[in-house]
Amino acid sequence: MHWHNTESLFKVITDKDTFYFAVQGTKLLRLSLSEELFNAYVEGFLESNDA
């Protein structure tokens, strides 16, 4: 993913599963990630937005 276009990263937890999403412009993208990879993406997202 290219972080400069990403506006939001989030996850939805239900009683059946956990789902990961990213928002880029007008697109809502469902991500196929592990919890560890999602956390690494969140770290990268936050670091790139701090710059």
DSSP file (Angstrom, degrees, kcal/mol; ACC not computed):
  #  RESIDUE AA STRUCTURE BP1 BP2  ACC     N-H-->O    O-->H-N    N-H-->O    O-->H-N    TCO  KAPPA ALPHA  PHI   PSI    X-CA   Y-CA   Z-CA
    1    1 A M              0   0    0      0, 0.0     2,-0.7     0, 0.0     5,-0.0   0.000 360.0 360.0 360.0 149.4    0.0    0.0    0.0
    2    2 A H    >   -     0   0    0      1,-0.1     3,-1.3     2,-0.0     4,-0.5  -0.898 360.0-159.0-100.7 113.3    1.1    3.6   -0.6
    3    3 A W  G >  S+     0   0    0     -2,-0.7     3,-0.9     1,-0.3    -1,-0.1   0.761  82.4  72.1 -66.9 -26.6    0.6    5.5    2.7
    4    4 A H  G 3  S+     0   0    0      1,-0.3    -1,-0.3     3,-0.0    -2,-0.0   0.726 105.5  40.2 -65.4 -17.8    0.5    8.9    1.1
    5    5 A N  G <  S+     0   0    0     -3,-1.3    20,-0.6    19,-0.0     2,-0.4   0.520  93.8 101.3-101.9  -8.9   -2.9    8.1   -0.3
    6    6 A T  E <   +A   24   0A   0     -3,-0.9    18,-0.2    -4,-0.5     3,-0.1  -0.650  40.1 175.5 -85.3 128.2   -4.3    6.3    2.7
    7    7 A E  E     +     0   0A   0     16,-3.2     2,-0.3    -2,-0.4    17,-0.2   0.683  65.3  10.2-100.6 -24.2   -6.6    8.3    4.9
    8    8 A S  E     -A   23   0A   0     15,-1.2    15,-2.4     2,-0.0     2,-0.4  -0.988  49.3-164.6-158.7 143.9   -7.6    5.7    7.5
    9    9 A L  E     +A   22   0A   0     -2,-0.3     2,-0.3    13,-0.2    13,-0.2  -0.997  29.0 152.9-125.3 135.3   -6.8    2.2    8.7
   10   10 A F  E     -A   21   0A   0     11,-2.3    11,-3.1    -2,-0.4     2,-0.3  -0.990  29.7-141.9-156.1 164.4   -9.2    0.4   10.9
   11   11 A K  E     -A   20   0A   0     -2,-0.3     2,-0.5     9,-0.2     9,-0.2  -0.962   7.9-149.2-130.4 151.2  -10.5   -3.0   12.0
   12   12 A V  E     -A   19   0A   0      7,-2.9     7,-2.9    -2,-0.3     2,-0.5  -0.981  11.7-159.2-119.5 125.2  -13.9   -4.3   12.8
   13   13 A I  E     +A   18   0A   0     -2,-0.5     5,-0.2     5,-0.2     2,-0.2  -0.921  16.2 171.3-109.0 124.2  -14.2   -7.1   15.4
   14   14 A T        -     0   0    0      3,-3.0    -2,-0.0    -2,-0.5     0, 0.0  -0.651  50.8 -98.7-117.3 178.7  -17.3   -9.3   15.4
   15   15 A D  S    S+     0   0    0     -2,-0.2     3,-0.1     1,-0.2    -2,-0.0   0.647 123.5  41.8 -72.1 -12.4  -18.2  -12.4   17.3
   16   16 A K  S    S-     0   0    0      1,-0.3     2,-0.3     0, 0.0    -1,-0.2   0.772 124.8 -24.1-102.4 -34.1  -17.3  -14.4   14.1
   17   17 A D        -     0   0    0      2,-0.0    -3,-3.0    -5,-0.0     2,-0.4  -0.961  55.4-104.6-166.8 173.8  -14.1  -12.7   12.8
   18   18 A T  E     -A   13   0A   0     -2,-0.3     2,-0.4    -5,-0.2    -5,-0.2  -0.975  31.2-163.3-117.8 134.2  -11.9   -9.7   12.6
   19   19 A F  E     -A   12   0A   0     -7,-2.9    -7,-2.9    -2,-0.4     2,-0.4  -0.939   4.3-151.8-122.6 140.7  -11.9   -7.6    9.4
   20   20 A Y  E     +AB  11  31A   0     11,-0.8    11,-3.0    -2,-0.4     2,-0.3  -0.897  16.9 179.6-115.3 140.9   -9.3   -5.0    8.4
   21   21 A F  E     -AB  10  30A   0    -11,-3.1   -11,-2.3    -2,-0.4     2,-0.3  -0.946  15.8-163.1-138.9 155.7   -9.9   -2.0    6.1
   22   22 A A  E     -AB   9  29A   0      7,-2.2     7,-3.3    -2,-0.3     2,-0.5  -0.982  13.3-145.7-133.3 148.0   -8.1    1.0    4.6
   23   23 A V  E     +AB   8  28A   0    -15,-2.4   -16,-3.2    -2,-0.3   -15,-1.2  -0.973  18.1 175.3-115.2 125.3   -9.7    4.1    3.1
   24   24 A Q  E >   -AB   6  27A   0      3,-2.4     3,-2.4    -2,-0.5     2,-0.3  -0.938  64.4 -55.3-129.7 107.8   -8.0    5.7    0.1
   25   25 A G  T 3  S-     0   0    0    -20,-0.6   -18,-0.0    -2,-0.4   -20,-0.0  -0.456 123.5 -16.2  61.7-120.5   -9.9    8.7   -1.3
   26   26 A T  T 3  S+     0   0    0     -2,-0.3     2,-0.4    -3,-0.1    -1,-0.3   0.297 118.3 100.9 -96.9   8.9  -13.3    7.4   -2.2
   27   27 A K  E <   -B   24   0A   0     -3,-2.4    -3,-2.4     2,-0.0     2,-0.6  -0.814  54.2-160.4-102.5 133.0  -12.2    3.7   -2.0
   28   28 A L  E     -B   23   0A   0     -2,-0.4     2,-0.5    -5,-0.2    -5,-0.2  -0.960  18.4-164.7-105.1 118.8  -12.9    1.4    1.0
   29   29 A L  E     -B   22   0A   0     -7,-3.3    -7,-2.2    -2,-0.6     2,-0.5  -0.905  13.7-144.2-111.1 128.2  -10.4   -1.5    0.7
   30   30 A R  E     -B   21   0A   0     -2,-0.5     2,-0.4    -9,-0.2    -9,-0.3  -0.801  23.0-150.0 -88.2 128.5  -10.8   -4.8    2.7
   31   31 A L  E     -B   20   0A   0    -11,-3.0     2,-0.9    -2,-0.5   -11,-0.8  -0.779  12.0-144.1-102.5 141.6   -7.3   -6.0    3.7
   32   32 A S        +     0   0    0     -2,-0.4     2,-0.3   -13,-0.1   -13,-0.1  -0.846  50.2 139.8-102.0  94.9   -6.3   -9.6    4.2
   33   33 A L        -     0   0    0     -2,-0.9     2,-0.2     4,-0.0   -13,-0.1  -0.902  52.2-121.4-135.9 157.9   -3.9   -9.3    7.1
   34   34 A S     >  -     0   0    0     -2,-0.3     4,-2.5     1,-0.1     5,-0.2  -0.552  41.1-106.7 -85.7 165.9   -2.8  -10.9   10.3
   35   35 A E  H  > S+     0   0    0      1,-0.2     4,-2.4    -2,-0.2     5,-0.2   0.887 121.5  52.8 -60.1 -39.2   -3.0   -8.9   13.5
   36   36 A E  H  > S+     0   0    0      2,-0.2     4,-2.0     1,-0.2    -1,-0.2   0.916 110.5  45.8 -64.6 -44.0    0.8   -8.5   13.5
   37   37 A L  H  > S+     0   0    0      2,-0.2     4,-2.5     1,-0.2    -2,-0.2   0.897 111.2  52.7 -67.7 -39.5    0.9   -7.2    9.9
   38   38 A F  H  X S+     0   0    0     -4,-2.5     4,-2.6     1,-0.2    -2,-0.2   0.931 109.1  49.9 -59.3 -45.1   -2.0   -4.8   10.6
   39   39 A N  H  X S+     0   0    0     -4,-2.4     4,-2.3     1,-0.2    -1,-0.2   0.885 109.9  50.6 -62.3 -38.5   -0.1   -3.5   13.6
   40   40 A A  H  X S+     0   0    0     -4,-2.0     4,-2.4     2,-0.2    -1,-0.2   0.904 110.6  49.7 -65.1 -40.7    3.0   -3.0   11.5
   41   41 A Y  H  X S+     0   0    0     -4,-2.5     4,-2.9     2,-0.2    -2,-0.2   0.910 109.5  51.2 -62.7 -42.5    1.0   -1.2    8.8
   42   42 A V  H  X S+     0   0    0     -4,-2.6     4,-2.7     2,-0.2     5,-0.2   0.925 109.8  50.2 -61.5 -44.0   -0.5    1.1   11.5
   43   43 A E  H  X S+     0   0    0     -4,-2.3     4,-2.5     1,-0.2    -2,-0.2   0.939 113.2  45.4 -58.2 -47.7    3.0    1.9   12.8
   44   44 A G  H  X S+     0   0    0     -4,-2.4     4,-2.5     1,-0.2    -2,-0.2   0.891 112.2  52.2 -63.1 -40.2    4.1    2.7    9.3
   45   45 A F  H  X S+     0   0    0     -4,-2.9     4,-1.5     2,-0.2    -2,-0.2   0.926 112.1  45.0 -61.1 -46.7    1.0    4.8    8.6
   46   46 A L  H  X S+     0   0    0     -4,-2.7     4,-1.0     1,-0.2    -2,-0.2   0.893 113.1  50.5 -68.0 -39.4    1.5    6.8   11.8
   47   47 A E  H  X S+     0   0    0     -4,-2.5     4,-0.9    -5,-0.2     3,-0.5   0.911 110.2  49.6 -63.5 -42.5    5.2    7.3   11.2
   48   48 A S  H  < S+     0   0    0     -4,-2.5    -1,-0.2     1,-0.2    -2,-0.2   0.806 110.7  50.6 -69.1 -28.1    4.6    8.5    7.6
   49   49 A N  H  < S+     0   0    0     -4,-1.5    -1,-0.2     1,-0.2    -2,-0.2   0.663 104.2  58.6 -82.7 -16.1    2.0   11.0    8.8
   50   50 A D  H  <        0   0    0     -4,-1.0    -1,-0.2    -3,-0.5    -2,-0.2   0.721 360.0 360.0 -79.5 -22.8    4.3   12.4   11.5
   51   51 A A     <        0   0    0     -4,-0.9    -1,-0.2    -5,-0.1    -2,-0.1   0.487 360.0 360.0 -73.7 360.0    6.9   13.4    8.8
